Amino acid sequence: MKRIFLILIVSVLLTACSHTASNSARNSRQTPVAQLPVQSSQPLATAQPSAADASSPTPVPTIAASAIPSVTPAATADPSEPADLDVLSSQGYALNNGFYIVGELLNNTATPMGNIKITATYYYLRAGKPLELGTQAGSTLLDVIPAYGKAPFVIGPYILTSNNTGPVKLYDLHEAGQAAALPRQDLVVQQGANSYSTGSWLYVRGEVLNKGTTDAKFVKAVITLYNPDGTIVGAMSTYTDPSTIPAGGYAPFSASTEYWPNFDRFTVEVQGQ
């Protein structure tokens, strides 16, 4: 009888350990939420990117800000997912009654990747345990990520209402994509792209040259903001004005954001048809 009783105790303990390990594995990608910092209204000096490499980080003065969050890198990729796409870093924040996630996605393959889908799952906490709030899908601001290249993404807003069980405290991300053809590569950001702040808003503006022999349509500039460590802290995109640039012609762009914590430098990438 004692032998049977001991076997039952050991069996219960093993079951409990197995359940804990399963929960730990399931939540291994959950990322804590950052808090929105108060931005400085300090003006920024003009930054001059290289016309030969518009995607090179463009230095600007460091912005003084209070309550700067630390950006939590994405956790180790889920082994059940393909290794062709990987979230380099991300952070979540609440702004204007909505929740947003900003991050950067890496294409680990020798093939351009498109049809990108990034699914965010949101969680709140009850008695210290994460419980799912809902999901939301998004994509990168570049339609196609070059081979071994990267592109920013912004998911949101996920609307926070009285019907929500609680505020978003954690989230995780799952990404997917397919091989795709790169768009035209003859669009170049000219020297003179610069950033400046007005109140709580940060603006980035510049000019795009069409070096091709045909009109470029739907020309879009994608701006990625980085902190001094090279981690993404914000992203935005805008079309040139006009959005069609004739062969050999130029068109300006200007984009703005309220969210730029610990901003230090930016890159500009261009796509068009």
N, C-alpha and C positions, 0 to 999 in steps of 0.2 A: 504493500500500500504506500509506504514511504517513497519507494522508487517511482511509482506512478505520479505521486504528488510533485516530486522534484522534476520529472520530465515535463509536467504541465507548466511549472514555473519558468523553466528554460525556454519552452516554446513561446510563452507570452512575451518574454523579454526579447527574443529574436524578432518576433512580429513587430513590436514597438520600434526597435532599431531600424528595421527595414522601412517602416512607414516614415520615420524621420528623414532617412537618407533620400527617399523618393521626393519628399517635399523640398528638401534642400536642392536637389538637382533641378526640380521644376522652376524654382525661384532664382536660380543662379544668374540669370540675365537681368533681373530686375534692377533698375537704376533709380537712386533717390532723386528727389525733385530739388532744384535750386530755388533761391528766392530772388525776386527782381530787385536789382540794385538801383539806387538813385544816381542818375547820370549827371555829370558835370556839364555846365554850359560853356566851358572853356573853348575858345575857338581853336581850330586845328590849322596848322600850316599846310601849304600846298605840298602834295606828294607827287613825285614824278616817276611813273613806271617806265620800264624799257619798252620801246615800240617793237623790238625784236621778240620780246617774250612777255606778253601782256599778262600771263598767268603767274609771273614771279611775284612773291610777296612784296607789297609796296609799303615802306616804312612811314609811319606818322608818329607824332608825339604820343606818349602814353597818357591816357585819360585818367584823371583823378576821380575816383568814385567810392562811395561808401557801401558797406555790406556786400562786397564782391564775393560771389559764390565760387567755390572750387568746382571745376568741371570734372564730373566723374566719367572716366573712360568707359566705353562699352565693355561688358564682361566677356569672357571667353565665348567664342561662337558655339552655338548649339551643334554638336556633332551630327545631328539628324538633318542639318541644313547643308546645301551645297557650299563649297568653299570659294565660289567664284565672286561673291560679293561680301563685303565685311564693313560693319559700322566702325569707323576709326574712333569717333568720340561723339557724344551727344549730351544735351542737358535739357531739362524740362522746366517750364516756368509758367506762372499764372499772370495774366495781363488782361485788364478790361473785361472781367467776368468770363474769360476763356483760358484754356490751357494749351500751351504750345510746346513742341519739341523741335529743337534745332540740332542738326548733326551733319556729319560728313561721311559719305559712302565711298569705299575703295573698290575698284574693279581689279580683281586679282588675276585676270586672264589676259591672253594675248589677242583677244577679240573684243572689239567695241560692244558694249552692252546697252540695250534699250528696253523699252516696256517695263521700266523699273516700278516695282510696287513695294512699298514699305508699310507694314501693318504695325500699328502701335496698340498695345493692350494697357489699359489704365487700371490702377489699383488704389483702394483706400485701405486704411488700417482699422481693425476692430480688435481690441484687446491684444494689440501687437501683431496680429495675424493679417497678411495681405489678402484682401477680397476684391474680386474683379468688379470694376465699374462699367467698362465697355471697351469697344475697339474703334479704331479709325485708321483709314488708309491714306497714304500720300505717295509722292514721288520726288525724285531729285529735280532741282531747278534746271539742270541740263537734261535735254531729252535723251541724249546718248552720252555715255561715259567712255572716253577713249581707253584703249588697252593700257592697263596698269595706271590709269588715271583715277581721279576722284572728283566728286561733285557734291555740293551741299544740298540739304533738304530741310524743309520746314513743314511740320505736320500740325494742323490746327486751324482755327481754334476748336477745341473740344469744349462745348458750352457747359459752364458750371451753373446749375440751377438748383432751386429748392428741392427738386425731385431727386438730385444726386444723394446717395447715401452718405457721402463725405467728400472732403477735398482730395484731389489726386496727390498721393504720397509716393507712389512708385510707378514705373512703367517698364515695359520691355518691347523690343523691336524685332521683327522678322522681315527679311528682305528677299526679293526674288526678281529675276530679270531674264532677258533673252538676248542672243546675239543679234546685232543690228548694224546697219551701215552708218558710218560717220556722215554728218552733214558737211556742207562746203567748208573748206579750210582756208579761204582767201579773205577772211574778215579779220581786221587787225585793230586793236585799241591803240590810238595814237598817243604820243607823249602828252602829258598834261592832265591825265586822270588825277583827281584830287578829292579830298574829303574835308568837311567842315561841320561844325555843330551849331544849332540854333535852339536854345532851350534844352529840352530833353531829346531832340531829334538829331540824328546823324545823317548827313547827306554825302553821297559819292556821285561824282559827275565826270564825264569824259566825252570822247568822240571816237567813232568807229569809221575806219577807212575800208571801202570795198576795193580790194586789189584785183578782183576778177574782171572778166570780159562781159559778164551779164549782170542784170539787176539782181540784187540780193533782197529777198522778201522776208518779212517777219523777223527782222534782226533783233535779237534779244541779248542784253548784257546781264551776266550773272556775277554777283559780287559776294565774296566770302570774307568774313571778318575773323581775324585771329587774335589771340592774346600773345604775350611775349614768348610763351612756350610753344607757339605754333598750333595750339588747339583751337578749333572753331568755337566762336562765341556768338555768331550771328550770320545771317545770310539774307539776301534780297535779290530781286531781279526786276528788270524793266525793259520795255522796247525802246528802240531809238525813235526820235521824232524828226522826220517821218520814219515809219518802220520799214519802208522800202528805200534802199540806197542804190543809185545808179552805178554802173561800172565806173570805177575811178573816183567816185564821189564820197562825201563824208556825211555823217549825221550824228548829232549829240545825244547823250542819254543822261538821266539823273534819277537816282533812287534814294529812298530814305527809310529809316527804321528807328523805332523807339528803344529797341533792345540791342545794346552793344556793351556788355559788361567787360571791363578790363581790356577794352579794344586797343590794339597796338598797330596792326597793319592789315592790308586787304589785298585780294587778288581780283582780277576781272577776266572772265572768260566770255566768249561771244559765240552765238550760234545763229544760223539763218538758212534760208532756202533759196 
